[in-house]
Amino acid sequence: MGHLRDIMQKLAAAQGPAPVARPPDFLPAGGSIAAYRDQLQRCSTAMIHYEWTWLHQQLEDLQLCISNSAMVKALGGEQHGRQLIDQGEACLEALVQECSHSPAVGL
């Protein structure tokens, strides 16, 4: 077993550090709030509620991340973390506006 561990450690050392994966942006592939709003208009009430919960959780997580230097590095830097927070807040604002047009959603 010790021999296998040595082999695995050598392989890991030869590969170098694992690449840092940046979290995805909030906005859809189009990259605009208008595209996000278009998607919201096609969502069911249940999906709107899910999106509301998901956005709040992601924003909370990002706020925690930017207060920790190791997590800031994993985010791709503080600037990228702040951009993600700005995008998330813009999406949340769009979601609130979309729901104001449809009182049945009840957020």
WOBELGI-V244179 format. One line per field, one symbol per residue. ss: DSSP state (@ for helix, = for strand, . for the rest). phi: phi as a letter, one per 40 degrees, with the letter a starting at -180 (. if undefined). psi: psi as a letter, one per 20 degrees, with the letter a starting at -180 (. if undefined). A space follows every 10 residues. Layout:
ss->???
phi->???
psi->???
This chain:
ss->.@@@@@@@@@ @@@@@..... .......... ..@@@@@@@@ @...@@@@@@ @@@@@@@@@@ @@@@@...@@ @@@@@..@@@ @@@@@@@@@@ @@@@@@@@@@ ..@@@..
phi->.ccccccccc cccccgcccc ccccccccdc gbcccccdcc ccccdccccc cdcccccccc cccccccbcc cdcccghccc cccccccccc cccccccccc cbdccgc
psi->hhghggghgg gghhhaqqqp pqqqrhqrhh jqhghghggh hjqrgghggg gggggggggg ghgggijphh hgghijqhgh ghgggggghg ggghgggghh inihgl.
